[in-house]
Amino acid sequence: MAEGKDPATDEGGRGPRERRERIKTRVVDEGFVRIERLAEELGVTPMTIRRDLDYLQGKGWLRKVRGGATAQPSTAFHGDIRHRTQSMAEAKSALARAALPLVKPGQSLIVDDSTTALALAGLLSQRAPLTVITNFVPVIQVLAGSPGIELISLGGAYYPAYDAFLGIRTIDAVNSLRADTLFASTTAITRGHCYHQSQETVGVKRALMEACDRKILLVDHTKFQRRGLYQLAPVTAFDLVIVDAGISPSQLDTLQAGGAEVLVADLE
């Protein structure tokens, strides 16, 4: 069978959809799972597991590595949405608390498809009335039905691994709108520039930046230790960068020396 072909059923009697769902869940829950272990537990050959991992990697659910698969982010993989939500939760809460006073009742906001900005979305009802625009399904779920929040969902192609709408139709929807402030994050900051792992993400985020009068970047200190594949914009393209207190003095100095306005969020 050709690589990437979809076998009807495996030796354990499962269809590929059910088997891949089990693989995806295991990788996300455990962080890393070996091919041999998956093959033994699911009653299939290692070659079948490799095909499954190729398929799941292509959909953005995991990253295939030597001997197995992982949910940890890399230069070419942003990490599973559940893993991202749980990662650096305390720092994200601190960033959200620092950002909230910048929101004024009556404003229109764009909240991007980042789990960092998602932490802020959970607090926005405290600043109602607001108009909130987003392409991120978890933000829609958090704010749907909130009193005083007019919620505008950006359509487009749905990317399950990102739990967000991306692509040209999303960009077209963004281009028809104008907002006061964008709250966004980024996967990695390298040499004063923001990077992401997908071209689709970069395209939409550039449109979001163009659609706002003020752009605020929310980043925890681990972003400075990561790498991304596609360049989004220089950090100085944002009017304000909010970082958590875990940032090193050298990283903070580099940001400020590069011309960025920086606010350090205290952990509580």
Summary of the structure (lengths in Angstrom):
residues: 268
radius of gyration: 19.9
end to end distance: 55.8
largest distance: 60.5
contacts: 908
relative contact order: 0.11
helix: 41%
strand: 25%
